[in-house]
Amino acid sequence: MLQLGTKTTLAVIERIIAKYDLDSLEPIPFDGGLLVNDLGVVQIRLAQQIPVDRYADLPRTGSFLLPQSI
């Protein structure tokens, strides 16, 4: 699931591109997955189109949550 504001839609992470150290924000070796609260760059496929802004332009509507799947 992907949650952006009040909108929620099904999401599939198709590819993990990079993982970052939470303290330094430097790229770190990719170990095969992301855990809860990890920071990374991913390619996502959504079940529905939703409007998203560039984070650099509007952080509030340019960020989203990927709640832990069940």
VMD Tcl script that builds the backbone (N, CA, C; Angstrom):
set m [mol new atoms 210]
animate dup $m
set s [atomselect $m all]
$s set {name element resname resid chain x y z} {
  {N N MET 1 A 0.842 -1.180 0.000}
  {CA C MET 1 A 0.000 0.000 0.000}
  {C C MET 1 A 0.890 1.248 0.000}
  {N N LEU 2 A 0.463 2.250 -0.728}
  {CA C LEU 2 A 1.130 3.544 -0.733}
  {C C LEU 2 A 0.133 4.560 -0.223}
  {N N GLN 3 A 0.555 5.378 0.724}
  {CA C GLN 3 A -0.321 6.400 1.288}
  {C C GLN 3 A 0.297 7.761 1.053}
  {N N LEU 4 A -0.466 8.636 0.398}
  {CA C LEU 4 A -0.053 10.016 0.140}
  {C C LEU 4 A -1.201 10.908 0.575}
  {N N GLY 5 A -1.020 11.617 1.667}
  {CA C GLY 5 A -2.108 12.422 2.224}
  {C C GLY 5 A -3.245 11.515 2.639}
  {N N THR 6 A -4.425 11.768 2.097}
  {CA C THR 6 A -5.588 10.944 2.428}
  {C C THR 6 A -5.838 9.842 1.402}
  {N N LYS 7 A -5.022 9.766 0.358}
  {CA C LYS 7 A -5.190 8.782 -0.710}
  {C C LYS 7 A -4.322 7.553 -0.438}
  {N N THR 8 A -4.905 6.383 -0.591}
  {CA C THR 8 A -4.185 5.118 -0.435}
  {C C THR 8 A -4.470 4.256 -1.654}
  {N N THR 9 A -3.441 3.616 -2.188}
  {CA C THR 9 A -3.605 2.728 -3.328}
  {C C THR 9 A -2.623 1.566 -3.212}
  {N N LEU 10 A -2.924 0.483 -3.906}
  {CA C LEU 10 A -2.014 -0.656 -3.928}
  {C C LEU 10 A -0.743 -0.267 -4.668}
  {N N ALA 11 A 0.393 -0.752 -4.169}
  {CA C ALA 11 A 1.688 -0.447 -4.779}
  {C C ALA 11 A 2.567 -1.681 -4.749}
  {N N VAL 12 A 3.376 -1.811 -5.786}
  {CA C VAL 12 A 4.349 -2.896 -5.861}
  {C C VAL 12 A 5.717 -2.266 -6.092}
  {N N ILE 13 A 6.674 -2.601 -5.245}
  {CA C ILE 13 A 8.048 -2.154 -5.473}
  {C C ILE 13 A 8.624 -3.072 -6.537}
  {N N GLU 14 A 8.887 -2.500 -7.703}
  {CA C GLU 14 A 9.398 -3.300 -8.814}
  {C C GLU 14 A 10.907 -3.460 -8.755}
  {N N ARG 15 A 11.598 -2.433 -8.210}
  {CA C ARG 15 A 13.056 -2.495 -8.194}
  {C C ARG 15 A 13.569 -1.564 -7.109}
  {N N ILE 16 A 14.539 -2.036 -6.346}
  {CA C ILE 16 A 15.231 -1.185 -5.384}
  {C C ILE 16 A 16.496 -0.703 -6.060}
  {N N ILE 17 A 16.624 0.600 -6.189}
  {CA C ILE 17 A 17.724 1.201 -6.935}
  {C C ILE 17 A 18.901 1.512 -6.024}
  {N N ALA 18 A 18.629 2.028 -4.825}
  {CA C ALA 18 A 19.706 2.413 -3.915}
  {C C ALA 18 A 19.202 2.386 -2.483}
  {N N LYS 19 A 20.138 2.275 -1.566}
  {CA C LYS 19 A 19.853 2.335 -0.129}
  {C C LYS 19 A 20.797 3.354 0.483}
  {N N TYR 20 A 20.324 4.096 1.504}
  {CA C TYR 20 A 21.114 5.174 2.093}
  {C C TYR 20 A 21.282 4.979 3.589}
  {N N ASP 21 A 22.438 5.407 4.092}
  {CA C ASP 21 A 22.704 5.415 5.525}
  {C C ASP 21 A 21.842 6.515 6.148}
  {N N LEU 22 A 21.130 6.193 7.213}
  {CA C LEU 22 A 20.208 7.161 7.826}
  {C C LEU 22 A 20.920 8.312 8.503}
  {N N ASP 23 A 22.152 8.122 8.955}
  {CA C ASP 23 A 22.881 9.190 9.646}
  {C C ASP 23 A 23.575 10.137 8.671}
  {N N SER 24 A 24.247 9.577 7.669}
  {CA C SER 24 A 25.041 10.408 6.759}
  {C C SER 24 A 24.330 10.718 5.448}
  {N N LEU 25 A 23.256 9.974 5.142}
  {CA C LEU 25 A 22.529 10.062 3.867}
  {C C LEU 25 A 23.421 9.724 2.675}
  {N N GLU 26 A 24.504 8.990 2.927}
  {CA C GLU 26 A 25.386 8.508 1.878}
  {C C GLU 26 A 24.886 7.164 1.381}
  {N N PRO 27 A 25.064 6.883 0.090}
  {CA C PRO 27 A 24.683 5.564 -0.415}
  {C C PRO 27 A 25.499 4.472 0.282}
  {N N ILE 28 A 24.865 3.342 0.537}
  {CA C ILE 28 A 25.558 2.211 1.147}
  {C C ILE 28 A 25.333 0.977 0.283}
  {N N PRO 29 A 26.174 -0.032 0.444}
  {CA C PRO 29 A 26.000 -1.244 -0.364}
  {C C PRO 29 A 24.605 -1.826 -0.175}
  {N N PHE 30 A 24.012 -2.198 -1.270}
  {CA C PHE 30 A 22.666 -2.755 -1.261}
  {C C PHE 30 A 22.742 -4.210 -0.823}
  {N N ASP 31 A 21.970 -4.573 0.198}
  {CA C ASP 31 A 22.023 -5.919 0.757}
  {C C ASP 31 A 20.811 -6.774 0.384}
  {N N GLY 32 A 20.023 -6.333 -0.582}
  {CA C GLY 32 A 18.923 -7.153 -1.059}
  {C C GLY 32 A 17.542 -6.737 -0.591}
  {N N GLY 33 A 17.417 -5.796 0.306}
  {CA C GLY 33 A 16.096 -5.389 0.757}
  {C C GLY 33 A 16.131 -4.126 1.581}
  {N N LEU 34 A 14.941 -3.625 1.868}
  {CA C LEU 34 A 14.773 -2.473 2.745}
  {C C LEU 34 A 13.944 -2.910 3.932}
  {N N LEU 35 A 14.329 -2.466 5.106}
  {CA C LEU 35 A 13.600 -2.779 6.326}
  {C C LEU 35 A 12.772 -1.577 6.746}
  {N N VAL 36 A 11.944 -1.738 7.770}
  {CA C VAL 36 A 11.138 -0.641 8.293}
  {C C VAL 36 A 12.055 0.529 8.633}
  {N N ASN 37 A 11.683 1.720 8.195}
  {CA C ASN 37 A 12.396 2.983 8.405}
  {C C ASN 37 A 13.675 3.123 7.598}
  {N N ASP 38 A 13.987 2.185 6.690}
  {CA C ASP 38 A 15.131 2.367 5.799}
  {C C ASP 38 A 14.814 3.451 4.790}
  {N N LEU 39 A 15.860 4.026 4.245}
  {CA C LEU 39 A 15.740 5.082 3.246}
  {C C LEU 39 A 16.339 4.579 1.947}
  {N N GLY 40 A 15.571 4.663 0.872}
  {CA C GLY 40 A 16.073 4.174 -0.396}
  {C C GLY 40 A 15.386 4.820 -1.573}
  {N N VAL 41 A 15.894 4.503 -2.741}
  {CA C VAL 41 A 15.289 4.929 -3.998}
  {C C VAL 41 A 14.735 3.677 -4.647}
  {N N VAL 42 A 13.433 3.704 -4.971}
  {CA C VAL 42 A 12.784 2.533 -5.536}
  {C C VAL 42 A 11.945 2.908 -6.747}
  {N N GLN 43 A 11.697 1.928 -7.589}
  {CA C GLN 43 A 10.758 2.072 -8.701}
  {C C GLN 43 A 9.471 1.383 -8.264}
  {N N ILE 44 A 8.351 2.112 -8.318}
  {CA C ILE 44 A 7.077 1.619 -7.808}
  {C C ILE 44 A 6.033 1.609 -8.918}
  {N N ARG 45 A 5.198 0.569 -8.927}
  {CA C ARG 45 A 4.044 0.506 -9.830}
  {C C ARG 45 A 2.795 0.628 -8.964}
  {N N LEU 46 A 1.897 1.532 -9.333}
  {CA C LEU 46 A 0.677 1.788 -8.562}
  {C C LEU 46 A -0.548 1.223 -9.263}
  {N N ALA 47 A -1.544 0.829 -8.483}
  {CA C ALA 47 A -2.805 0.339 -9.033}
  {C C ALA 47 A -3.646 1.475 -9.609}
  {N N GLN 48 A -3.487 2.679 -9.068}
  {CA C GLN 48 A -4.232 3.849 -9.530}
  {C C GLN 48 A -3.271 5.009 -9.691}
  {N N GLN 49 A -3.593 5.913 -10.589}
  {CA C GLN 49 A -2.795 7.122 -10.718}
  {C C GLN 49 A -3.116 8.055 -9.551}
  {N N ILE 50 A -2.082 8.661 -8.994}
  {CA C ILE 50 A -2.287 9.669 -7.961}
  {C C ILE 50 A -1.335 10.830 -8.241}
  {N N PRO 51 A -1.748 12.044 -7.919}
  {CA C PRO 51 A -0.879 13.199 -8.156}
  {C C PRO 51 A 0.237 13.250 -7.114}
  {N N VAL 52 A 1.455 13.450 -7.593}
  {CA C VAL 52 A 2.615 13.553 -6.719}
  {C C VAL 52 A 3.465 14.707 -7.203}
  {N N ASP 53 A 3.938 15.521 -6.278}
  {CA C ASP 53 A 4.836 16.615 -6.608}
  {C C ASP 53 A 6.276 16.195 -6.387}
  {N N ARG 54 A 7.198 16.907 -7.003}
  {CA C ARG 54 A 8.614 16.670 -6.719}
  {C C ARG 54 A 8.883 17.087 -5.283}
  {N N TYR 55 A 9.581 16.248 -4.528}
  {CA C TYR 55 A 9.855 16.533 -3.122}
  {C C TYR 55 A 10.589 17.870 -2.971}
  {N N ALA 56 A 11.496 18.172 -3.885}
  {CA C ALA 56 A 12.251 19.431 -3.820}
  {C C ALA 56 A 11.331 20.645 -3.946}
  {N N ASP 57 A 10.211 20.505 -4.676}
  {CA C ASP 57 A 9.281 21.616 -4.875}
  {C C ASP 57 A 8.281 21.739 -3.732}
  {N N LEU 58 A 7.675 20.623 -3.342}
  {CA C LEU 58 A 6.641 20.620 -2.306}
  {C C LEU 58 A 6.786 19.355 -1.452}
  {N N PRO 59 A 7.621 19.402 -0.418}
  {CA C PRO 59 A 7.864 18.204 0.390}
  {C C PRO 59 A 6.601 17.568 0.961}
  {N N ARG 60 A 5.611 18.360 1.302}
  {CA C ARG 60 A 4.402 17.811 1.920}
  {C C ARG 60 A 3.636 16.878 0.978}
  {N N THR 61 A 3.573 17.228 -0.301}
  {CA C THR 61 A 2.870 16.385 -1.267}
  {C C THR 61 A 3.837 15.656 -2.200}
  {N N GLY 62 A 5.120 15.741 -1.913}
  {CA C GLY 62 A 6.122 15.035 -2.702}
  {C C GLY 62 A 6.714 13.861 -1.953}
  {N N SER 63 A 6.131 13.542 -0.805}
  {CA C SER 63 A 6.592 12.384 -0.037}
  {C C SER 63 A 5.395 11.506 0.280}
  {N N PHE 64 A 5.669 10.258 0.603}
  {CA C PHE 64 A 4.591 9.316 0.862}
  {C C PHE 64 A 5.080 8.254 1.824}
  {N N LEU 65 A 4.153 7.445 2.297}
  {CA C LEU 65 A 4.474 6.338 3.180}
  {C C LEU 65 A 4.203 5.030 2.465}
  {N N LEU 66 A 5.036 4.046 2.769}
  {CA C LEU 66 A 4.780 2.676 2.351}
  {C C LEU 66 A 4.614 1.880 3.623}
  {N N PRO 67 A 3.376 1.833 4.143}
  {CA C PRO 67 A 3.153 1.073 5.385}
  {C C PRO 67 A 3.580 -0.371 5.189}
  {N N GLN 68 A 4.043 -0.970 6.265}
  {CA C GLN 68 A 4.494 -2.360 6.203}
  {C C GLN 68 A 3.357 -3.238 5.711}
  {N N SER 69 A 3.658 -4.115 4.769}
  {CA C SER 69 A 2.615 -4.982 4.223}
  {C C SER 69 A 2.267 -6.079 5.217}
  {N N ILE 70 A 1.067 -6.621 5.052}
  {CA C ILE 70 A 0.617 -7.679 5.964}
  {C C ILE 70 A 0.670 -9.026 5.273}
}
mol reanalyze $m
mol bondsrecalc $m
mol representation Tube
mol addrep $m
